[in-house]
Every structure is written in C-alpha cells, then in structure tokens.
Amino acid sequence: MKNLALALRSLFRSPFVTIVAIGSLGLGIGANGAIFSLYDQILRRPLPVHEPEQLVNLSAPGPKPGSQSNNIAGPTEVVFSYPMFRDLERVQTVFTGVAAHRSFSANLAYKGQTLNGEGMFVSGSYFPVLGLRPVVGRLIGPEDDNAAGGSPVVVLSHAYWLSRFDAEPSVVGATLVVNGQSMTVIGVTPPKFEGTSLGAEPKVFAPITMRDALQPRGMRVNDRRSYWVYLFARLKPGVSIEQAGTAINVPYRSIINEVEAPLQTGMSDQTMKRFRAKAIALADGRRGQSSVRREAGVPVLLLLAVTGFVLLIACANIANLLLARGAARAAEMAVRLSIGAGRWHLVRQLLLESFLLAVFGGLVGLLLARWTLDGVLSMMPDYAATVADPGLSPIVMAFCAALTLGTGLLFGLFPAFHSTRPDLVSALKGQSGQPSGARSAALFRTVLATAQITLSMALLASSGLFIKSLMNVSRVDLGIKADDVVTFGISPQLNGYSPERSLALFTRLEEDLAALPGVKGETASVVALLAGNSWGNDVSVEGFKRGPDTDANSRRNLVGPSYFRTLGITLLAGREFTAADAVGTPKVAIVNERFAEKFGLGRNAVGKRMGTGRGGELDIEIVGLVRNAKYNDVKDPIPPLFYLQYRQDTTLGYLSYYVRTGLDPEQFLATIPRVVARHDPNLPVEDLRTLPQQVRENVFLDRFVTILATGFAILATLLAAVGLYGVLAYTTTQRTREIGLRMALGAAPGNVRTMVLRQVGLMTAVGAAAGLGAAVGIGQLARSQLFEMQGHDPVVLASALVAMVAVAFGAGLVPALRASRIDPIRALRYE
C-alpha cells in the first residue's frame, strides 16, 4: 500500500502527462475492445448449445442440376434436397443425428395483431441434435415431422416469448396464426438461442414438413432436383471429423450413382462424371451455418489489425512521455540509489506507476469501447445489427484487461530500466536543460516516433484505398433513378390470402397509391430491387441453340405496369407493360441488353419468342428491350434479365412497391402504412424505406469499413503527431545549451530550424517508406473488399504520403520555431 500511495502521488505530481497518457491509452483500448467484441460475436462465439465442438456442417459441392435456393445460412454449395436429407438421416452410422433447417418469412398473428418476422423450418432431429431443453413446454421432436402437413405445431423463441407474450407459461397450448395457418404453441426455446444461422433471428420454429402449408410457393419438397435444405450433424463420441467424412460418403455416393444420376437429363458426359464423383464435405459446426462470417470475416479482421496499430501508437506515445518524465526525475532516482535503494525496488516502483496508468486507461477504454460499439451498431442497417449485441461480454472485458496489463508492461519496461541506470555522478550533476547523456534513450525515442509514422502511414494509405473504393461504388451507374422513390413490401399470402384475392389486393393498392397527392408514378415487382434477392431460370429463346452444358440461365422478375417509367429505366425498343397485359391474355416479356446479347437477339429482340425451363414451350412474346439496370446488388455485374407482367401470374403472394413522389420521401413514408391499413389493418408493411436508403444498405459493408478505417487512421495520425511533437520538443529542450552555443558562434535562426526539421525529415522518410510498404501489403490482403481498383493505387499512396509529410512537419514546426528563438546568453548562463 505504501508503494501504491507513492505511485499515485508521483502520477498526480505531473497531471498533464498523466491525463495525456490515460487518454491515449483509453482511446487505444476502447477501439480494440469494440472491434474485438464484433470479432468475438461474429467470428468466434460458438452456439449456446450442448458441446458445440461436436457439431459438423455438411455441404455438397458439385453440379446441382435443377432448382437451387439459398439464404443467409450459406451458398448453394451447402444446400441439399429434402429427399437426400431423409436418405442420409436413415443410412448414416457416424452421427448421433442429422438435422435440417431453412429460414422463412412469417406473418405472425395473435389476438388480432399481426407482425412480420422470421421463422425457421426444422426437422424433428434439430433440437435433439443441438441438445437443447425448453424453458416451458416441449420442443419439436421426431414425432412432429413424420408426415407432410401432419403436425401444425410451433415453438417460440425465448426473445419473442418475452417481447410478445410477457414470458407467460400459459402460452403453451395457445393458437398462433403463422402465414394464415393456425398453429399450436408447444414450447419455448432456452435463453440466448436464436437459431443456428448468425444474422437470422427466428421468432418461431415449425416442423419442416409444414413447409408446403406455410410457404406454398416454395421449392418442391420431394423433388430430388430441388436444393434448399441446410444440414448439420453431431459426431458420435470418439469419431473424428475425418473419419465421419470418409464414412458418410460411402452411402452418399451410392445414392448419387444409383438413385439420382438416372434422374438427370440433358447432361454431358463430363458433367455427369463430376456429378457422380460428388462428395459430402464436413466442416466445424460449432458456430452454426451463416454466410455472414464469410462476408464479414476479412473486414472485421482488418479493423482488428487497424485498432491494434492505434494501440501500438498510443503505447509509443506513453513510452516517450515516461522517458521524458524519467529524465526529469533522474536526480531523484540517483539520490535514492545513492542512499541505498536497490535498483529492482525502483524498477518495481516505476512499473507500478506504469500499471496504474494502464489501469486508469483501461477503465476509460471500457467506457469508450461501449460507446464505440454503440456507434458502430448504429451505422448498421437493422438486419445487420442483429448479428451483434452492444453489451460487453465477460470475454471482451477479459480481453481489455489483458490489453491493459500487456500495454502497462510494454510501455513501462524500457523507461523503468533506463530511469534507474546506475549513473549517479552524471545524474547528480545534471540539471534541467542539460543533455541526459543517454544515447540509448534518445535512439529509443526516435525509433518509437519513426514507428508511429510507419503505422500511421500504413493506416492512412489503407483508409485511402477504402475511400476510393467507396467512391467507385458511389459512381456506379445503377441504370435507375432512385431519388424521390419510396419502397415497401406486403405479403398477403402469409396472412392466408388466396392467390386470386392477393392479385385483387395488389391491383387496388396500386390504384390507391397512384391517387395520393404528389405521386408521380407507382409500380411493383416480385424481386425487391437491390435488396440482395435473386430469382433465376433456364430459358429457351427463339433462334438460340444450346448443347448439354450450355449456360441458358437468366435472372427474372415479375413487375407491374409503368415499372420502367417509374424507375427511370430507359426503354430502347418496343413497349412497356400495361394494365391490359392481364391473366388470360397472351404472355409477354421485356428483356434487358445483357439478355439480348447472351441469347443472340441483338437489337432485334422485340417480336421474338421465349419460354422458361429447359426445352420449354416458346409461349412468351418479347415486346420490349430495356437498358441494363442493376438487379440485386450494386457491385455485381448486371446479369441477363427478363421481366414478366405480374398480373399474368395467378400464384403471387408477395410484392415490393415503388412510389415516386414529388414530396419529401422521408415524410411520405408515414403515409404508406395508413394506405395499406385501409385494405387490411392486420397486414404488416415490410421493409418500408426510401430507395436511396435501400441502395446504401446494399453496400453498407463498404461504407462501414471505410468509415471505421478512416476514423481509426485519423485517430492514429493525431496520436502519432502528438508523439512526434513530444519527441522533438523534449529533444530540443535537452539540446538547449548546444543550440545556444551554435547561435553564439553565429548560427542563424533559420539554420537552427533546418536542423530540427532535418530530424523530422529523416524520421518521416524512413517511417513513410516502411509505411508505404506495409500499406501495399494490407491493400493486397484487402483486395476482396476493394471495388474496381488494385491494392496499390499510386494516387492513393501519393496522397497518403503528402498528408503524412504535412502532419509530420506540422508537428515539428513548433519545436523548430521554439529552438530558433533560444537566447544564447540564457542558454549558456549555467556554465
């Protein structure tokens, strides 16, 4: 306690140094804590289930002829057909169980109130394989998925149970209407379990055999050529993932070759060979199945590295401050050594002061980490923010504590040993303003300042790459006019509407929207524009010949009248859809330029005929050709795309609407729910936003990484500037008599300024060169995140270099001016 009190007094004796050190360290630890929290939740945290390390994910790479559908749980390489799942469940011998799941959109109605959320179809083995127990009631089991549509039961997620049902146990046995179907609530999942796909938060879980009833427009459940199910399994005790992979592929290849290969038609010998050679791949399943980890992995790791650089720069600053403070205390240390104090005792005392600084900085860092994490999550769209919790978990706090202790040792060790070196005579003779005589300390300070420049240069250049990449994204020609457009969706089929009733509602709603004051145009589509969704088919086109392996796939969309006029998509030939293109009239289509190019139509597409499916009837007339426009993603190339009139389809259950208004779009948003409520007050309005907002959300990861990387780079550069200023100011002070002597012998003030700035130039040259090399390396690692540019853009690197040189010389200018104004008489008076 005596040493602790002495350490506290020493710190408060120089409050400026203490405050700067705590602030620098707090910023560094806070930034690292916030990004580590994202890293932990997105890339590291296992599922809250029994022995998650025993779970494995199944994938089936290779040809998948037929229809494919995937979602946030993973790409098409991961999905299986439902019959294949049942086969594997029956024949496998190395797992305690195989489970299937697939998320779906759900309208949930209870006591007259309906909301749209997410549900998950699960097999009867899903909860048993995970080893979960219900909070109340029971969970879905094998007895619930024996027959298609035979068990209309539902399990509530714990979060939904709390928010909607006030955690009432009596909800078990109640009726919940899911997508128009009455379902009996049988139980509630345990706390913190939110399904097995990061980014999806299902409110309800339903038997997978209820899919046809709850999602009638879904893929054909019993079709072996329809791939849509995600699978995972639990290893039997003592079975390794390698052994399981070898064992499961024996029956899998047998099913592929004996059952599925004979079903394939129109396949070349080469593709059939690949199809027969398909094998199941197993991967670690402790973190569930989610494409979020694949998409966010590189950005989160890059940001973690960036914040690590910020912390290193902060540590270098504090080390320099402690060295300067140690030089001022040289006489004190010398006196204590001369009267018998042991050097190790003094080292321990100085390290205790360093650790106290680190602890205070760590406490400030925890507060800043929470604020930073709140700010980071506020930048994310609602659907993305669900992947992370703003709270700081125990492991994040432990990480911050480890950083605190590590940084305390990192920045305190060298100053402690240097300040207690046994050089009593020179220390006792030395006074303020005299050289310390410690070349090692001066060299160490210079190295630290140069390292700060290196790290700052690397971060500035890297953030410049992200900024230019985001500028490239913002300049992408979307092919549409998104300004002043409001978009939203409705799913009447999920409220039990028949297709005929849905179509009538769609038509009436379009008429009401068109009649609103200020509306300049309205239209609708099945695939929401630039929302990440996609829908495709093989097509047959008049005059287009294809072989067995010819790619004849095209994206598609069903749209309403005035779609192209409302969204500003240029019509190149032919006509738009009209209200006259309705059920019972000849089918018509409009194609984009990429479609016409791929299928050899050129500018003569109008009048040609096409059909959907391989070898399908050419029963659709192409009546228009439109300019290429973005489809599902801003950054993806524009695909071949054909549009059909949605009013000619009798099976629709969902539409996205687009309303162009002459009023303020943000204010116009409030009008939409009132218009929909006039038709059905229990029909939820989904994804209500402006179209520019939807475009921004489509590229939010680019904006997210750019904003954070730039913010951290600016912070690091400011810290480096402070560090460089501190080194130069201290060095100038230590060289006061030398400078005074030079000026007494005739050196001009300009020569003195040049001498100081020459030191700045040398450190900047070395640090910037190393930083440029590091920036090129970071750019290569981040190439997958950069849009239409390389990781070594010369303009960006040159701009970063100019900025770093300006900051460095700005930091050195004040010490240089101060040195040039030293009075030789006062500087030499000590002699």
Buried (B, 14 or more C-beta within 10 A) or exposed (E): EEEEEEBBEBBEEBEEBBEBBBBBBBBBBBBBBBBBBBBBBBBBBBBEBEEBEBBBBBBBBBBBBBBBBBBBBBEBBBBBBBBBBBBBBEBBEBBBBBBBBBBBBBBBBBEEEBBBBBBBBBBBBBBBBBBBEBBBBBBBBBEBBEEBEEBBBBBBBBBBBBEBBEEEEEBBEBBBBBBBBEBEBBBBBBEEBBBBBBBBBBBBBBBBBBBBBBBEEBBBBEBBBBBBBBBBBBBBEEBEBEBBBEBBBEBBBEBBBEEBBEEBEBBEEEBBEEBBEBBBBBBEBBBBBBBBBEBBBBBBBBBBBBBBBBBBBBBBBBBBBBBBBBBBBBBBBBEBBEEEBEBEEBBBBBBBBBBBBBBBBBBBBBEBBBEBBEBBBEEBBEBBBBBBBBEBEEBBBEBBBEBBEEBBBBBBBBBBBBBBBEBBEBBEEBEEBBBBBBEEBBEBBBBBBBBBBBBBBBBBBBBBBBBBBBEBBBEBEBBBEBEBBBBBBBBBBBBBBEBEEBBBBBBEBBEBBBEBEBBBBBBBBBBBBBBBBBBBBBBBBBEBEBEEEEEBBBBBBBBBBBBBBBBBBBBBBBEBBEEEBEEEEEBBBBBBBBBBBBBBBEEEBBEBBBBBEBEBEEEBBBBBBBBBBBBBBBBEEBBBBBBBBBBBBEEBBBBBBBBBBEBEBEEBBEBBBEBBEEBBEEBBBBBBBBBBBBBBBBBBBBBBBBBBBBBBBBBBBBBBBBBBBBBBBBBBBBBBBBBBBBBEEEBEBEEBBBBBBEBBBEBBBBBBBBBBEBBBBBBEBBBEBBBEBEBBBEEBBEBBBEBBBEBBBEBBBBBBEBBBEBEBEEBBEEE
